Amino acid sequence: MHKTQLQLVTITSDQARQRIDNFLRNQLKGVPKNMIYRIVTKGEVRVNKKRIKPQYKLQLGDKVRIPPVNIAQRNKIFISIKTNKIASLNYCIIFEDDYLLVLNKPSGTAVHGGSGIKFGIIEALRALRPESCFLELVHRLDRETSGVLLIAKKRSSLRILHEQLRIREMRKDYLALVHHQWPSYCKVVKVPLLKNILQSGQRVVQVNTLGKPAETYFTVEEYFDNATLIKARPVTGRTHQIRVHALYTGHPIAFDNRYGDRQFDLLLKDTGLNRLFLHATTLSFKHPNTGKFIVMKAPLDHTLNYCLNLLRKKTYTLKEF
């Protein structure tokens, strides 16, 4: 256990307009979110010598007092860049410039550490790029979901891209293989989702009227025997949204170990599929510097492509994608 020093920080233009709790998470690496919330609500963190709420948005020139905080040594983890899983991330980069970095995230890799995971993609990238002053996730993907992942390399870029998410200017498209024949008339699912945290720390999401609004658009890409390849476009960004909305319609996603159908998975055993068939294929947004609308695409990995090719040989295709 070690204790941080008292900090007095004057907010710059690059730090302005972000919530105080998010600002503190970057300033106090390794400090749990609940501790950050506690020191803010208790008034230990002051902005311009005044108490503030966790939702307070910092302004240019604000003077922030950050109190000393105890940090457990176990939160400091050495990450070897020689580890194959980390070194291979260099080959997953789709696009990079001075403002952002785009990855084709592999399945089975978490985007960040926590809940028993020592490190995730963002920690690995920081280890690979020690000279980078700023690397932050713009959005998240589930651990077993693959595909386009956007990372900001400047605080200003993160702020602009988060604003695009907030006003729903950013568009995400996913491909998923689901059970049964998806009805072509089912084009949108709009039901609220409630997230529960189990004692084990596992997150489980359910359709519940007490939950937050959630909306997903679906289109059929290809039909197979007892399965359908669909494109999903989430309007909102709730935890496990596509997976739970697909289950709600009676069409769970293949190899979903939380919301799936074991019998469906057994039907696909000869295809070589051994992971969740959910892939973020495209991400469309305005570049944070130029304002130009760009589309980033991530190809399917070998496992997903092999599965689809075998299914195509066994069945009559109604629609090619």
N, C-alpha and C positions, 0 to 999 in steps of 0.2 A: 504494500500500500504506500502510495506517495501523494503528496499534496501539491496542487498547483499554486502558482503565485497570484496575488491580487492583480487584476488587469484593469486598466482604464483605456478604453478604445474610443476613438473619434471616428464616426461612420463616414466612409468615403462614398463617392458616387457609385462605385462598383458594388458596395455593400448595401446601399439604400434600397428600400421598398421590399425587403424580405422580412418575414416574421421573426420576432426576437428569439423564439424557440429554435427555429431553423438556424439562425445565426449562431446561437450558443452551441448547437450540435457540432458545428464546424470548428468553433473555438475550443471546445472541450472534448477532443477526440477520446473515445473510450468511456465517456460518462453516460450511463443509461438515460433514456428519455424520461423515465419517471423521476429521476433525480433532478434533471434540468427543469421539469415542470414544477417540482417542489420548491427549488430555490427561487423560481420566478414568482410563484404564488405567495411565498412567504415574505416577499419583498427584499430578498437578499441581493437580487439583481436590480440595479437602478438605472434609469435612463433620464439624463438631465436632473439627477438627484431626486427623481420621483419614482414611485412604484408603478409598475405597468402589468398588463395582463399578457399571458402567453401568445395571444393573437395580435399583439401590438406590432405594427409595421414600422420599421426603422426609417428615419428621415435623414437626409444629408446633413451632416454636422452634429447629429445626436452624440452625446457623450455617455457611453455605456460603462457602468461599473460591474465587473464580473468578480464575484467573491472567490476565495480559495476553495477548492473542491477536492475531496479525497478520491483518488482513482486506484482501483485494484490493479496490481501488477499483471495479473493474468490477462488483462485486456490488451496488453502490449504483446503483439505476436510478430515474430520474425517470419517473413515470407521469402523463401528462396526462389529466385527467378529461374533457377535451373530445373525446377519441377516441370515435368513435361506438360502437365495440364495448364500451367501458367505461361510457359514459353510459347505454347501453341496458340495463345490468344493473338499473337502477332499475325498469324495467318487467317484470323477471323475478321480482320479489319476490312470493311467495305469501302470506307471513305474517311479521309481525315484532312483537315486544314487547321488554321490557327484558332478557329472558333468552336469546332465540334469534332467528335469522333463517332463513327458508326460501326457497330460490330454485327456480325451474324452470330448471335449467341448460341453456343452448343447446348443441347439438352443435358440436364443433369448437373448444371453449374448454377449456383445461386448468384443473384446479382450483387448481393452484399452479405457480409458475415452476420451472425446472430442466431439465436435458437439452436445452439449446438454446432453451428457451422463456423469453423475458425476464420475463414475468409471467403469472399466472393469475388466477382469480376472487378468491382470497383477497387477493392483492396489490392488485387493482383495487378491491375493496370498502374496503380500508384507505385507498386514495387518495380514494375517494368520501366516506368517513366519517373524516376526520382527527381529529375530536373523540372518536371511540370509543377507549376505553382498551384494549379487548380484543375481538378477532375471530379465531376459530380454527375450522378445519374439524373437524366431528365425525366425518365419514367421507369417502370419496373416490368419485368416478365417473371412469371412463375418459374421455379427452379427447373421443372421438367419441360417447360415451353421453350422452343428454339426460335431464332429469327432476329429481326431488326431490333437493335438496342441503341438508343441515342444517349451520348454522353457529352456534356458541356465542358469546354476547356477554359471558359471565362465566366466570371460571375454575371456579367452583363448578358452573355448568351443564355445562361440558365434562366435568368429573369424573363427574357423575351420569349423563350421557348415554353416556360411555365405559363406565361400569359396566353399563348396560343392554345395550350391544353385547356386552360380555364374557360376561354370563350369558344372552345371546340372548333378551332381552325385547323388543328392537327388531325390527320386522318390515318387510322390504322386498319389494315386488312390482314386477316388470318385465314389459313386453311386448316380444316379439321375433318377427320374421318369419323363419321358417326354411325350408330347402329340403325338398321332398318332403312326404309325408303323415306327420305325426308319429303313431306308434301310441298309441292311447288308454291302453294298458296300461303304457306307459313313464311312470311317475309320479315316480320318484326316480332320480337318478344319484349314486352314492356311490363315487367313485374319487379317489385322492390326486393332487395336482398339485405339480409341481416347477418352480420359476421359474429361468430362466437369463438372465444378462445378457450380451448380445453385445458385441463390441469397440466397436461403434457406440453402445453405451449402450441399445440397444433391448431391451425385456423380452419374452421368449418363454416361454410356459408350456406344459408337456407333462404328459400323464397318465403318472405314473411311481410305482412302488411306494416309491421313496426320498423321495417328496414328502410334503407335509403333507395330513392328512385334509381332504376337501372334499365337501360334500353340497348338492344342489340339488333342489327339488321342481318338477315341471312339470305343467301342465294345459293341455289344448287349449281354445282360445277360439274359433277359427274355421278352417274348411278352405277352401282355394282350389285351383285347378288347379296341381298341382306345388309347392304352398307351404302352410304352416300358420302361423297366428298363435297363439303360445303365451304362457302366463303362467309366469314363472320366479320362484321364491321361494328365494333362497340361505339356507341355514342357517349356513354358514360364510362368511367374507368374503375368500377368496383372490383374488389378482390374476387378472383375466380369467376368473374362475370360470365364469360363465354361458356365455361364448363358447366356452371349451374343452370344457365338459361337453356343449354342443349339438353341437360337432364330433365328440366322442367317440361320440355316438349315431348319427352319420351324417347329421345335420341342421344344417349350418352356417348361421349367421345372415347375412341379406342384407347385402351391401356391407361385409363384415368384411375389411378389407385385410390382416389378419394371419392369420386362421384360416378365411377364407371360400372360396367356390367361384366362380370367374370366370364359368363357364357359367351359374350360377344368376343372377348379377348381370345378365348379358346378357338373360336372359329377362324381367327387370324394367325394361329400359331405357325402355319406353314409359310407365311409371308416373310418371316424373319423379324416382324415388328416386336420390339421389346421396350418401347417407350411411349409416352403420351403423344398421340398424333395431333398436335396443335402447334402450328408454326406461324410466326408473324412474317408474312411475305413482303408487305410494303408499308412504308411510313412516308406520308406526304406532309410537308410543312414549308414555311417560309424561312429562308436562311437568315439567321440572326444579324448578319452584317449587311448583306446585299438586299435582303427583302425579296429575293427571287424565290419563286415556288419551285421546290425540288421534290423528287420522288426517289426514295432509297428502296432497293429491292434486295431480298436475301433468298438465294436459291435453297430448295429443299436438300437435306443431307441424303447420303446414300441409303440409309435405312428406310426413310420415308419414300424415296423414289422407287426403291426395290419393291416395297410393299404395293405401291400403286401399279407398277408394271405387271406384277403377278396377278393382281385383281383384274386388270384389263384383259389379260389373256384368258381369264375364266368366264368373263361375262360380256354381255352386249352393252356397249357404251351409248347412253342417250345423249350425252353432251360432253364434248371435249373442252378443256380449259386451256 
